[in-house]
Amino acid sequence: MSIKTGPKPIAESTGKEDKRQRVTPENKPKHPGLKEHDHKKGK
């Protein structure tokens, strides 16, 4: 599964960004509450 581009969904329960989402290291400053996507290279 890849990271989807576009706006991050807002969780209805908290009113904040959905914590299940991941961001690329370049976009981490825009979304400090979300975890970075850790891409593991193939063999």
PyMOL commands that set and color helices and strands:
alter all, ss='L'
color gray80, all
select helices_A, chain A and resi 25-30
alter helices_A, ss='H'
color red, helices_A
select strands_A, chain A and resi 22-23+35-36
alter strands_A, ss='S'
color yellow, strands_A
deselect
rebuild
show_as cartoon
